[in-house]
Amino acid sequence: MRPASILVAIAVLAAAYAWYLRSEYHRRGNRLFYRQGRPNRLGRAVAGLWSAMAGLGMPPSFLVSLETTGYRTGRRHAIPVVLADYGGERYIVSMLGERSPWVRNIRAAGARAAIKHGRRSEVHLVELPPDDRAAVIKAYLARAIDARPHFPVAWDAPIAAFERIASAYPVFRIEAASQRGGN
């Protein structure tokens, strides 16, 4: 394939995705990629592609690949996540709430994980109590456009709206594993 053909294909995909973001499918729960709060086949395929690209460091630095160890299988799983910046710290928010498999994996692994964006970094994820999550979730939704349909509040709602839903969406602060003594 010639470079010009690749650029045209990328432009077409970008235009189609821009249309999708403005469509009713996206506004009503991101239904192209998710069914009943779980990713479907297309969602898993796109997540795998984004995770691979994030691992190579291709997208912006706030889109990374989160690697966890399966709590049942022990196999490594990688998913793309959007990092939230708040108060000089980096956070990961579960857009699917408690249902997200990576949340169970993190809890079962003693909060150990890895983040890849060009290079792999071992991290320790500290779960925030529900009372501390609202501002981080709001900052997350300002950046994570695809996550917005999964939350019952508008991304630009007042902080009080986020306080009401915060307990349903786990939030983890990212710490370097070296800060935790290599855990």
Summary of the structure (lengths in Angstrom):
residues: 183
radius of gyration: 16.8
end to end distance: 45.6
largest distance: 53.2
contacts: 509
relative contact order: 0.14
helix: 45%
strand: 25%
